Amino acid sequence: MYKYVVDVQGKEILKKSQSTCSKIMKELEVLLRRKYKINTQFFLVGSGGNNMVTQNESGEYDFDYNLQVFNGFRYKANELKEDIRKATNEIMNKYHVKYNLNDVSDSTSVLTTNKIRTINNNGLYSMDICIVAQDNDMRWHKLIHKKTGNIKNDEYFWNEIPDSSELSKRAKWLKGKRHNHWLEVRENYINRKNMYLSSRDKNHPSFICYIEAVNEVYYNYYNKN
């Protein structure tokens, strides 16, 4: 089961681990731009400022990143996913000795690193990278790799995330001093992650859980008003 990090020691470990992840993601952005001509921007799901990094029951930290591809729909989906996977593995190889990083796992919705040992050797963490793009109406789409068991028959496509165009505005409204419903969003988010984990649902990465949580809490108060 997932939980939020609350103790002082855990938050200190979290800060250092997040710094390492940010370094890796920044280098990935540069490599994608220079070598593959793909412009991207990364961000933590819910943003780091919202303190929404989770920890599983084994004490391992999960950093959930979105890698936004600008003008993502102009690329062939399969080529885009493969280029990003190869670039990510180049970064993993660069830091293989320092952080014991191996090639990422390619699942339906995310690229996942192996477990990384913290600097003080007192914990483990991993990174999930979800590839996303926005259309002209500001709706979010995630890149899907639908596996068939035969690589030649695999499907790659953009999947629109329902009710996602107003995400930033709704999150800002919920965090505002006048309303301040963000604790409810955090609770809803962690409950959703655990619900999908319990049902072995791998089609709802953290970004989907975040959008669903923001929308549900927002609509609860919107309907009341």
N, C-alpha and C positions, 0 to 999 in steps of 0.2 A: 504494500500500500504506500502511496505517496503522502508526504507531509512537507510543510514549509520548514525552513531552517530558522530556529528561534534563539538558540543559545549563543553566547558571545564567541566561544571557540569555533563553533560551526560557521558563524558569520565571517570570522577572520580567514578560515580556510576557504570559504566561498569567495571572498574578495580576491585572494591570490589565484585561485583556480580560474575565476572569471577573467582575470587579467591575461592568463595564458591563452584562454579560448579566444579572447578578443585579438590577441597578437596573431594567432593562427588564421582567424577569419579575415583580418586586414591583409595578410600576405596572400590569402586566396583571392581577394578582390583584385589585388595588383596583378597577380599571375593571370587571372582570367582576362583582364583588360589588355595586358601587354602581349600575351601569347595567343589568346583565343579571340580577341576583339569582342569580348562580352562585358558589357558594363553592368555592374551589380552593386547592391548595397545590403549589408547584413544588419540585422537587429534581433535582440532577444525577444522572444514571445512575451507580449505584455510590457516590454521594455524593462531594462534592468532597474529603472527607477521605481517600478511598481513592486519590486521585491518578490517576484513570483517564481524564482528558481526552486525546484522541488528536490526532495531527498527521498529515496526509497527505504524500505524497511531494513535493508542491509547497511544503511548509512551512506549509500552512494549518491552523489549529486548528479542531477540531469540538467544539462544546459540545452535549451530548445531554441535554435536559431532559425530565422527565416532568411533566405538569400533571395532578395528581390532582383529579378532580371528586368532591366529597363528595355522596353520594346520587345518583350519576351516572345510575343506571338509571331514575330517575323522569322524566328528560327524554326527549323524542323525539330520537333519535340524530342525525337530519339537522339539526334546529333547533339542537341543542347545538353540533355541529361548525361550523355557519354562524355562530352567535353568537361562538364563540371565535375563528374566523377574522376576523370583522369587528372584534372588540375588539383582536386582535393587530395588524391593519392600522392601527387608530387610533393605537396606540403607535408603529408604524413611521413613520407620517406625522408624528407629533410630533417624532421625531428624524431626519427625512429629511435635513435640512441638516447637522446635527452629525455624523451617522454614515453619511450617504448610504444610508439604509434605504429600501427600496421595499416594496410589498405582498409578503406571504409566498407561497411556492408551496405548493399543497395537493396532497399526494401521498396514496397509499393509507393510510399509517400515521402520517405526521407533517406538521407545518407547518414549512417551511424558509425562513429568511431569506436574503437575498442576501449576498454577501461583504462583511464590514465591515472597514474599515481600522483597524489598531491606532493608539493614541494617538500613538506616535512615528513612525507611517507606515512601520514596518519589518516589517509582516506583515499577514495577512488571517485572519479567522475567520468562522464562521457558526454559527447555532443551529438545531438540530432540536428541535421540540416535539412530543412524543407525548402524546396525551390518554388518560389511564388512570383506572380506578376499581376499587374493591375491593368484593366482595360480602360477605355476612354471615359467610362461612367464610374470609374473608381471602384469597380467591383474586383474582389480578389479571386485569383485562380491559383490552384496548386498543380504542379506537374506530377502526373501519375505514370508509373511504370507497371503496367498490368502484366504479370508473369503467367506464362502458360505451361511451363515445363520444357518448352522448346524455344530457345532464344530467337530463332527465325520467326516465330509466330507471336512474339511478345508485342504488346501494344503500348504506345506512348501518346499521351494526350493531356491537354489542359482541362481541369475540372473546376468549374465555377463553384465558389463557396457561397451558399445561399445567404442572402441578407447581410452582405459584407460591405456595401458601398458607404454606409454611414458609420463605420466602426470607430474612426478617430473622433468624430463629433460626439458620439454616444459615450465613449470612454471619457472624454473631457468633461461632459455633462455630469457623469456619475462621480468623477473625482473632484468636482467643483466644491468650493467651501459652502455654497448654498445648499447643496444636496448631500455630498459626502457619503455615497453608498459604496465606496470602493471595497470595504471589508466584506460586503455581501458578494461582490464580484469574485474576490479571492476565495471565499468559501465555496461558491458555486463552481469555480474553476477546478479546485482540488477535488471536489466531489465528483465532477465529471471525469477527470483523469482516472480516478479510482474505479468509477463505474465501468468505463471502457476497459480498464485493465482486468477487472473481475470477469468480464464477459469475453475476454480474449479478443476484443475488437481492435484490429490494427489499422483500421481505416479512418481513425480519428486522431491524427497527431495533435500536438499541443496547441497549434495555432487554431485548429477547428474548435477545440475545447474552449479556448480563450474567446473566440467570436461568439460561440453559443452562450457562454457565461455573461458576456457583456450585453448581448441582446436580451436574454431572459430577464436579467435584473432591470435593464432599461425599460422593457415593455411592462414589467410589473408596476413601475412608478408612472410610466406614461399613461397606462390605462386608468390608474387611480386619479391622475390629474385631468 
